[in-house]
Every structure is written in structure tokens, then in C-alpha cells.
């Protein structure tokens, strides 16, 4: 998937996309990007947060193109006069175009890999293992969830293909050729993006803590230590309250977009287990960082809350194997 598209966690929701496609764009007249952004933002609050991601998505699937700084509608792929805005996302056109773009980019067989597709004979439905969708494709996953192509099945972290699109999905996977899963370059790009998003979340939490403890006499001691000690098992040292003299709130920052999922290393888990009430997980929803007064989800003693709860699904991604034979 293009690096430009990966920059956006929020690629829009159904109403956002419908508004841009059928009210924001004009198939007959080119429009300047800044004018379109202003128009959409003034008519829809949610588009203030998603419009740049929406435009990046529409360019990616070739619904629009930029010529001399202006946006032109590609009528060979999308002509708004030929579709009904009220049920556009109920038919297959958009999904065919999206999946064609992902296939041409070599990532469709990663989104729908042979490892994460399952079929239930009883219900006659397809399931996708949510945790096996790579990090760099989470924005596409969230888009498909918002459009109703996927439905959540919370009991076991699986996504269900909507019955409206069963036949489309069958044709889709029949044509897939599973030549690869993840190249070294894919992995490098994914890790670089994850590091960037992680840093943004840490800086947000650092600012959040400084505001929370703005009157603390030792506020200057609140600091990020992730650059100084990668083995610490947490990212930020802070204070629980204004009466604390020494740092006693050790914060591990995890970022996500809309649905909560993250990787928790063995070292971090062990540190959480040892520090217990002094260890905190700050879960930062990247899609809400632009909201005024947004507060992250805070878990104190997450080892107890997560490891001893059935509400948190734990999946082992890898195993350390040691040969002990003679």
C-alpha cells in the first residue's frame, strides 16, 4: 500500500465518503483542493478530521486525479450520475475498485491471506482473523468496518464478511494468488510507521501528564525514558498525584485507531507484573488526538486487569524454541 495512504488512520466513514463523492466533487468542473477541504469541513464536522484521508483514498483507487493542483473526477471509474447516493455502498462498485487497487499494489493477498480466512459451514459465512491483519492495513480494515463490509464478532476477535458481499468475496479469493505474505521492505515500512505513530502517542501522553500535574513542585522530572533505556519496560516516568515526591507512575504508551489492539512485549508484561499498582497503560486513540480535551484510556495495574480477564484476548505471535537434546 502506498506510503501516502498509510499516513492516514482515518480514511473516512460511510457518511464522509458519500458526502465527498456526491456533494463535494463535481464531475464536470475541476475544484481546488483547499476549496473542497473547506467546503466539506464546513458541512460535516467529522470531515474536518477525515477529509485528507478520504481524498488520499479516492486518489489511490483512481476516482480522482490531480491536474495542475486541481481535483478532477475520473468518470471512467466513477460517475456520480450513474449511482444512487443513498445506497451506493450497498452495491459492489466501490469495493471492486478498492480491491483492484489493493491487488495491483500487491497487498490484497496480505489483507486476505490464506492464514486469516475461515469459512463456517453451519452459518455459511466467511470470517477474518482480526489480529492477523498487518498493522499497515488497519486503516483499510477500519474503513471496511465502517462501511459494513466487515462486521465485528467480538467473542473471538474475528471479522465477519457481511452476507450482502458473500458472492463478491468468493469471487475475490478465487482470483487471489498467494505468492507472498510480507516482504522485508513491507516490514521495514510497517515498523517505521509504527515507530512514528508510537512517538506521536508518547509525546501526547507526556503533554497530558504535564497538564495533569502542572502545579506539581517536581513537574520537571516528568520525562520520556524510552530513548534512554529501551529495556525499562515503560515509556514515561511521572507522579501519581501532587503529594508524590519520587516518580511512582510508570507509563507504557500504546496507540491504536478506533478498536483497541496492541503488542505488549514480554519485558513490558514482566515490569507490569512487578510494579503492579505503580504501572499504567495509557491507550491512545490516534483518531481522536485532534479532539479538544481528549483523554486516553488509562489502566492501572494492567497485568491484573488484562491477564486475569476474559475480556482481553491474548494471542502469542511467536515462540522461543530451544533444542535441549543431546
VOPAGU-2260 file (C-alpha; in pm, 1 decimal, decimal comma):
REM VOPAGU-2260
SITE   aa  ch    i         X         Y         Z
SITE  UNK   A    0       0,0       0,0       0,0
SITE  UNK   A    1     131,7     344,4     -83,9
SITE  UNK   A    2     319,8     529,7     188,0
SITE  UNK   A    3      95,5     833,0     130,4
SITE  UNK   A    4    -219,0     634,5     213,3
SITE  UNK   A    5     -53,5     477,0     518,1
SITE  UNK   A    6     -11,6     823,9     669,2
SITE  UNK   A    7    -384,3     833,1     743,9
SITE  UNK   A    8    -551,5     628,4    1016,2
SITE  UNK   A    9    -888,4     776,7     924,5
SITE  UNK   A   10    -996,7     714,3     565,4
SITE  UNK   A   11   -1349,5     828,2     633,6
SITE  UNK   A   12   -1677,6     666,6     723,7
SITE  UNK   A   13   -1980,9     594,5     509,0
SITE  UNK   A   14   -2134,0     938,9     552,5
SITE  UNK   A   15   -1799,7    1111,0     492,3
SITE  UNK   A   16   -1737,1     927,3     167,2
SITE  UNK   A   17   -2095,7     971,6      49,0
SITE  UNK   A   18   -2080,8    1346,2     107,1
SITE  UNK   A   19   -1748,3    1391,0     -74,1
SITE  UNK   A   20   -1842,9    1169,7    -369,0
SITE  UNK   A   21   -2192,3    1303,9    -429,4
SITE  UNK   A   22   -2186,1    1658,6    -292,1
SITE  UNK   A   23   -1824,2    1768,5    -267,7
SITE  UNK   A   24   -1694,9    1659,4    -606,1
SITE  UNK   A   25   -1820,7    1787,9    -939,0
SITE  UNK   A   26   -1770,9    1553,9   -1233,0
SITE  UNK   A   27   -1794,6    1842,7   -1479,1
SITE  UNK   A   28   -1579,1    2106,9   -1312,1
SITE  UNK   A   29   -1235,6    2069,3   -1151,2
SITE  UNK   A   30   -1202,5    2207,1    -799,8
SITE  UNK   A   31    -906,1    2327,2    -598,7
SITE  UNK   A   32    -817,0    2101,9    -308,0
SITE  UNK   A   33    -825,9    2378,9     -46,5
SITE  UNK   A   34   -1174,6    2483,8    -158,9
SITE  UNK   A   35   -1303,5    2126,9    -140,3
SITE  UNK   A   36   -1148,5    2076,3     204,5
SITE  UNK   A   37   -1308,0    2398,3     329,9
SITE  UNK   A   38   -1648,5    2312,2     181,9
SITE  UNK   A   39   -1654,7    1959,9     324,5
SITE  UNK   A   40   -1531,9    2070,2     666,6
SITE  UNK   A   41   -1793,4    2342,8     692,4
SITE  UNK   A   42   -2075,2    2099,7     609,8
SITE  UNK   A   43   -1965,3    1796,7     810,6
SITE  UNK   A   44   -1785,0    1801,2    1145,3
SITE  UNK   A   45   -1641,5    1451,9    1100,8
SITE  UNK   A   46   -1489,1    1550,7     766,1
SITE  UNK   A   47   -1273,8    1803,9     946,5
SITE  UNK   A   48   -1084,4    1501,3    1078,9
SITE  UNK   A   49   -1104,1    1271,0     778,1
SITE  UNK   A   50   -1111,5    1478,1     457,4
SITE  UNK   A   51    -739,9    1444,7     379,2
SITE  UNK   A   52    -756,2    1068,9     431,8
SITE  UNK   A   53   -1069,1    1047,6     214,7
SITE  UNK   A   54    -902,2    1236,5     -71,3
SITE  UNK   A   55    -591,1    1020,0     -44,1
SITE  UNK   A   56    -812,6     709,6     -63,3
SITE  UNK   A   57   -1005,6     838,9    -366,2
SITE  UNK   A   58    -680,9     917,7    -544,7
SITE  UNK   A   59    -546,7     572,3    -456,6
SITE  UNK   A   60    -846,1     394,5    -613,6
SITE  UNK   A   61    -830,0     638,2    -908,0
SITE  UNK   A   62   -1169,3     801,2    -854,5
SITE  UNK   A   63    -993,5    1138,1    -869,0
SITE  UNK   A   64    -669,9    1274,8   -1007,3
SITE  UNK   A   65    -477,5    1598,3    -960,7
SITE  UNK   A   66    -402,0    1814,4   -1262,6
SITE  UNK   A   67    -219,0    2144,2   -1201,4
SITE  UNK   A   68    -329,8    2145,0    -839,7
SITE  UNK   A   69    -697,5    2087,3    -914,3
SITE  UNK   A   70    -904,6    1776,6    -846,5
SITE  UNK   A   71   -1066,4    1609,4   -1145,8
SITE  UNK   A   72   -1320,9    1327,9   -1121,7
SITE  UNK   A   73   -1224,2    1019,3   -1322,0
SITE  UNK   A   74   -1561,1     948,4   -1483,0
SITE  UNK   A   75   -1437,8     628,5   -1644,4
SITE  UNK   A   76   -1430,4     476,0   -1294,5
SITE  UNK   A   77   -1678,6     687,3   -1102,8
SITE  UNK   A   78   -1961,3     894,4   -1247,9
SITE  UNK   A   79   -2190,9    1016,6    -969,0
SITE  UNK   A   80   -2478,0    1048,8   -1216,3
SITE  UNK   A   81   -2484,4     671,1   -1258,6
SITE  UNK   A   82   -2520,7     584,8    -891,6
SITE  UNK   A   83   -2770,4     645,9    -612,8
SITE  UNK   A   84   -2603,8     819,6    -319,8
SITE  UNK   A   85   -2848,6     658,9     -76,2
SITE  UNK   A   86   -2735,2     302,0    -143,8
SITE  UNK   A   87   -2402,2     337,0    -323,5
SITE  UNK   A   88   -2209,1     140,8     -61,0
SITE  UNK   A   89   -2469,8    -135,3     -63,6
SITE  UNK   A   90   -2361,3    -242,5    -412,4
SITE  UNK   A   91   -2026,8    -378,1    -525,1
SITE  UNK   A   92   -1879,5     -97,8    -734,4
SITE  UNK   A   93   -1672,2      77,2    -467,6
SITE  UNK   A   94   -1538,8    -249,8    -323,7
SITE  UNK   A   95   -1440,3    -380,4    -667,0
SITE  UNK   A   96   -1241,6     -61,9    -730,8
SITE  UNK   A   97   -1080,5     -67,1    -385,3
SITE  UNK   A   98    -982,0    -433,5    -407,5
SITE  UNK   A   99    -848,2    -388,1    -761,3
SITE  UNK   A  100    -622,2    -109,6    -635,5
SITE  UNK   A  101    -504,2    -317,9    -339,1
SITE  UNK   A  102    -441,9    -615,2    -568,2
SITE  UNK   A  103    -240,3    -404,7    -812,6
SITE  UNK   A  104     -40,3    -280,1    -513,8
SITE  UNK   A  105      32,7    -637,1    -403,4
SITE  UNK   A  106    -135,2    -612,0     -63,6
SITE  UNK   A  107    -478,5    -767,0    -120,6
SITE  UNK   A  108    -339,7   -1116,3     -57,9
SITE  UNK   A  109    -194,4    -981,8     268,0
SITE  UNK   A  110    -525,5    -833,9     383,6
SITE  UNK   A  111    -699,0   -1159,5     290,8
SITE  UNK   A  112    -423,7   -1413,3     345,4
SITE  UNK   A  113    -465,2   -1789,2     338,4
SITE  UNK   A  114    -389,8   -1783,8     713,9
SITE  UNK   A  115    -667,9   -1548,6     820,8
SITE  UNK   A  116    -965,9   -1655,9     605,4
SITE  UNK   A  117   -1204,2   -1911,3     754,1
SITE  UNK   A  118   -1543,2   -2044,7     646,1
SITE  UNK   A  119   -1816,6   -2163,9     881,5
SITE  UNK   A  120   -2017,5   -2445,0     724,5
SITE  UNK   A  121   -2306,2   -2403,5     966,6
SITE  UNK   A  122   -2371,8   -2034,9     904,9
SITE  UNK   A  123   -2227,8   -2030,4     551,6
SITE  UNK   A  124   -2023,7   -1720,2     633,6
SITE  UNK   A  125   -1663,1   -1613,8     592,5
SITE  UNK   A  126   -1454,6   -1499,5     891,1
SITE  UNK   A  127   -1131,9   -1299,5     900,8
SITE  UNK   A  128    -893,7   -1319,7    1197,2
SITE  UNK   A  129    -864,2    -957,9    1302,5
SITE  UNK   A  130    -525,7    -987,2    1476,5
SITE  UNK   A  131    -365,2   -1133,0    1162,8
SITE  UNK   A  132    -432,6    -819,5     957,9
SITE  UNK   A  133     -96,8    -634,2     939,7
SITE  UNK   A  134     -61,9    -300,6    1115,5
SITE  UNK   A  135     -18,2    -106,4     791,6
SITE  UNK   A  136    -360,7    -226,9     670,2
SITE  UNK   A  137    -555,5    -127,3     981,6
SITE  UNK   A  138    -687,9     187,8     813,1
SITE  UNK   A  139    -833,2     -26,6     531,7
SITE  UNK   A  140    -978,3    -267,7     788,1
SITE  UNK   A  141   -1139,9      21,2     976,5
SITE  UNK   A  142   -1279,3     158,7     650,3
SITE  UNK   A  143   -1438,9    -175,6     561,9
SITE  UNK   A  144   -1581,9    -198,7     913,7
SITE  UNK   A  145   -1734,6     147,5     888,0
SITE  UNK   A  146   -1892,7      63,1     551,4
SITE  UNK   A  147   -2040,9    -262,8     674,9
SITE  UNK   A  148   -1834,6    -491,6     453,3
SITE  UNK   A  149   -1696,6    -634,4     777,7
SITE  UNK   A  150   -1897,1    -687,2    1094,4
SITE  UNK   A  151   -1732,3    -745,8    1431,0
SITE  UNK   A  152   -1766,2   -1073,4    1613,2
SITE  UNK   A  153   -1627,0    -968,7    1948,6
SITE  UNK   A  154   -1634,8   -1311,1    2112,0
SITE  UNK   A  155   -1317,5   -1429,4    1939,0
SITE  UNK   A  156   -1168,3   -1125,9    1768,6
SITE  UNK   A  157   -1298,0   -1220,0    1426,1
SITE  UNK   A  158   -1447,6   -1010,6    1149,8
SITE  UNK   A  159   -1746,2   -1145,4     957,7
SITE  UNK   A  160   -1796,9   -1075,3     589,8
SITE  UNK   A  161   -2143,2    -922,1     553,0
SITE  UNK   A  162   -2387,1   -1156,3     380,6
SITE  UNK   A  163   -2450,1    -885,3     119,2
SITE  UNK   A  164   -2096,7    -935,5      -8,1
SITE  UNK   A  165   -2053,1   -1311,8      23,7
SITE  UNK   A  166   -2057,6   -1374,3    -352,7
SITE  UNK   A  167   -1821,6   -1082,5    -415,6
SITE  UNK   A  168   -1582,9   -1219,7    -154,6
SITE  UNK   A  169   -1596,4   -1571,1    -301,1
SITE  UNK   A  170   -1501,0   -1437,2    -644,8
SITE  UNK   A  171   -1234,2   -1221,0    -484,7
SITE  UNK   A  172   -1049,2   -1500,5    -304,6
SITE  UNK   A  173   -1081,1   -1734,7    -603,8
SITE  UNK   A  174    -873,8   -1489,4    -804,4
SITE  UNK   A  175    -608,9   -1431,2    -538,9
SITE  UNK   A  176    -263,2   -1575,3    -588,3
SITE  UNK   A  177     -84,2   -1612,7    -258,9
SITE  UNK   A  178     269,1   -1552,7    -376,5
SITE  UNK   A  179     393,5   -1375,0     -67,5
SITE  UNK   A  180     289,3   -1256,0     272,4
SITE  UNK   A  181     524,1    -982,0     383,9
SITE  UNK   A  182     845,0    -864,7     218,3
SITE  UNK   A  183    1140,0    -714,2     404,9
SITE  UNK   A  184    1050,1    -377,1     256,3
SITE  UNK   A  185     688,8    -415,1     374,3
SITE  UNK   A  186     815,5    -497,3     722,0
SITE  UNK   A  187    1057,3    -203,1     722,0
SITE  UNK   A  188     783,2      40,3     615,2
SITE  UNK   A  189     540,7    -100,0     873,0
SITE  UNK   A  190     794,9     -71,6    1155,8
SITE  UNK   A  191     889,4     282,7    1053,9
SITE  UNK   A  192     524,1     384,1    1052,9
SITE  UNK   A  193     464,2     212,6    1388,2
SITE  UNK   A  194     763,4     396,1    1540,3
SITE  UNK   A  195     634,0     729,2    1408,2
SITE  UNK   A  196     284,6     673,2    1544,7
SITE  UNK   A  197     427,6     548,2    1873,6
SITE  UNK   A  198     637,7     862,3    1915,5
SITE  UNK   A  199     334,8    1084,2    1847,9
SITE  UNK   A  200     138,8     898,2    2115,6
SITE  UNK   A  201     423,0     923,6    2368,6
SITE  UNK   A  202     458,6    1297,9    2313,9
SITE  UNK   A  203      82,2    1336,2    2355,6
SITE  UNK   A  204      92,4    1148,2    2687,9
SITE  UNK   A  205     393,0    1349,6    2803,6
SITE  UNK   A  206     199,8    1670,7    2740,9
SITE  UNK   A  207    -109,2    1519,0    2905,1
SITE  UNK   A  208      89,2    1437,2    3220,5
SITE  UNK   A  209     245,1    1782,0    3231,8
SITE  UNK   A  210    -101,4    1939,1    3217,9
SITE  UNK   A  211    -240,5    1697,4    3477,5
SITE  UNK   A  212      44,2    1778,0    3718,1
SITE  UNK   A  213     108,4    2138,2    3615,4
SITE  UNK   A  214     124,1    2250,2    3979,7
SITE  UNK   A  215     346,5    1965,4    4097,5
SITE  UNK   A  216     669,5    2101,9    4253,0
SITE  UNK   A  217     877,4    1842,7    4065,6
SITE  UNK   A  218     689,2    1855,2    3734,8
SITE  UNK   A  219    1019,4    1893,1    3550,3
SITE  UNK   A  220    1103,9    1535,3    3646,7
SITE  UNK   A  221     821,6    1400,2    3430,7
SITE  UNK   A  222    1004,6    1260,4    3131,0
SITE  UNK   A  223    1019,4    1013,7    2845,6
SITE  UNK   A  224    1279,2     748,5    2908,8
SITE  UNK   A  225    1212,7     528,4    2606,2
SITE  UNK   A  226    1508,1     686,3    2423,9
SITE  UNK   A  227    1738,0     648,8    2724,0
SITE  UNK   A  228    1652,8     293,4    2829,3
SITE  UNK   A  229    1480,0      65,9    2578,6
SITE  UNK   A  230    1474,5    -215,8    2834,5
SITE  UNK   A  231    1291,4     -20,1    3105,0
SITE  UNK   A  232     957,5    -181,7    3020,4
SITE  UNK   A  233     772,7     150,9    3009,9
SITE  UNK   A  234     795,8     482,9    2824,1
SITE  UNK   A  235     733,1     764,8    3071,2
SITE  UNK   A  236     808,1     834,2    3438,3
SITE  UNK   A  237     554,8    1052,7    3617,3
SITE  UNK   A  238     384,6    1107,0    3953,6
SITE  UNK   A  239      50,8     968,2    4071,1
SITE  UNK   A  240     -53,0    1286,8    4247,6
SITE  UNK   A  241      71,1    1617,6    4385,8
SITE  UNK   A  242     185,0    1451,8    4710,7
SITE  UNK   A  243     433,5    1218,7    4540,6
SITE  UNK   A  244     796,7    1312,0    4592,8
SITE  UNK   A  245     952,7    1043,7    4374,6
SITE  UNK   A  246     826,7     912,4    4040,5
SITE  UNK   A  247     564,9     645,1    4112,3
SITE  UNK   A  248     361,9     630,2    3791,9
SITE  UNK   A  249     542,6     428,3    3526,1
SITE  UNK   A  250     356,9     461,7    3198,6
SITE  UNK   A  251     364,1     237,1    2894,5
SITE  UNK   A  252     202,3     410,6    2596,2
SITE  UNK   A  253      14,5     214,8    2333,2
SITE  UNK   A  254    -160,0     374,5    2037,3
SITE  UNK   A  255    -447,3     237,8    1834,0
SITE  UNK   A  256    -711,1     358,4    1593,4
SITE  UNK   A  257   -1074,9     313,5    1696,3
SITE  UNK   A  258   -1058,4     -53,0    1803,3
SITE  UNK   A  259    -815,6    -133,0    2086,0
SITE  UNK   A  260    -534,8    -371,4    1997,6
SITE  UNK   A  261    -162,2    -351,1    2067,6
SITE  UNK   A  262     153,5    -553,6    2115,9
SITE  UNK   A  263     274,8    -596,5    2474,1
SITE  UNK   A  264     628,2    -729,9    2495,3
SITE  UNK   A  265     736,6    -989,5    2747,8
SITE  UNK   A  266     964,3    -734,4    2913,9
SITE  UNK   A  267     675,7    -487,9    2949,4
SITE  UNK   A  268     448,0    -758,0    3089,2
SITE  UNK   A  269     709,2    -860,2    3346,7
SITE  UNK   A  270     760,4    -498,5    3450,0
SITE  UNK   A  271     383,8    -452,5    3485,4
SITE  UNK   A  272     367,1    -765,3    3697,5
SITE  UNK   A  273     643,2    -644,1    3929,4
SITE  UNK   A  274     527,2    -282,9    3964,9
SITE  UNK   A  275     154,9    -364,9    3980,8
SITE  UNK   A  276     -28,0     -52,7    4112,9
SITE  UNK   A  277     253,4     178,3    4001,7
SITE  UNK   A  278     239,8      57,9    3640,3
SITE  UNK   A  279      -5,4     218,0    3396,3
SITE  UNK   A  280    -108,9     156,7    3038,3
SITE  UNK   A  281    -213,7     470,1    2853,6
SITE  UNK   A  282    -414,7     367,3    2547,9
SITE  UNK   A  283    -419,3     649,2    2293,4
SITE  UNK   A  284    -677,3     653,7    2013,6
SITE  UNK   A  285    -494,5     822,6    1726,2
SITE  UNK   A  286    -822,1     907,7    1552,6
SITE  UNK   A  287    -916,1    1137,0    1845,2
SITE  UNK   A  288    -591,3    1324,5    1900,9
SITE  UNK   A  289    -727,8    1631,7    1725,5
SITE  UNK   A  290   -1029,2    1647,5    1958,1
SITE  UNK   A  291   -1018,8    1914,2    2226,1
SITE  UNK   A  292    -972,9    1776,4    2579,1
SITE  UNK   A  293    -933,8    1418,4    2454,8
SITE  UNK   A  294    -815,4    1186,5    2732,4
SITE  UNK   A  295    -651,6     847,8    2675,6
SITE  UNK   A  296    -786,4     530,4    2834,2
SITE  UNK   A  297    -582,6     465,0    3148,6
SITE  UNK   A  298    -535,8     120,6    3302,2
SITE  UNK   A  299    -370,0      99,1    3642,6
SITE  UNK   A  300    -216,4    -238,6    3723,7
SITE  UNK   A  301    -286,8    -368,8    3371,5
SITE  UNK   A  302    -124,4    -703,1    3448,0
SITE  UNK   A  303    -414,0    -788,0    3679,5
SITE  UNK   A  304    -680,4    -629,3    3461,0
SITE  UNK   A  305    -566,4    -789,9    3135,6
SITE  UNK   A  306    -406,7   -1121,6    3225,4
SITE  UNK   A  307    -686,7   -1222,1    3462,0
SITE  UNK   A  308    -974,2   -1110,6    3240,3
SITE  UNK   A  309   -1157,1   -1292,0    2960,6
SITE  UNK   A  310   -1249,8    -959,4    2801,8
SITE  UNK   A  311    -894,7    -915,7    2674,5
SITE  UNK   A  312    -793,9   -1158,8    2401,2
SITE  UNK   A  313    -428,5   -1260,5    2424,4
SITE  UNK   A  314    -252,1   -1406,4    2122,7
SITE  UNK   A  315     105,1   -1538,0    2111,9
SITE  UNK   A  316     267,1   -1412,9    1792,5
SITE  UNK   A  317     591,6   -1607,2    1825,7
SITE  UNK   A  318     758,2   -1872,7    2039,6
SITE  UNK   A  319    1116,9   -1907,8    2151,9
SITE  UNK   A  320    1230,7   -2259,9    2067,7
SITE  UNK   A  321    1540,9   -2410,5    2233,1
SITE  UNK   A  322    1679,1   -2753,2    2144,7
SITE  UNK   A  323    1766,5   -2946,1    2459,7
SITE  UNK   A  324    1854,4   -3284,1    2310,9
SITE  UNK   A  325    2199,3   -3440,9    2330,0
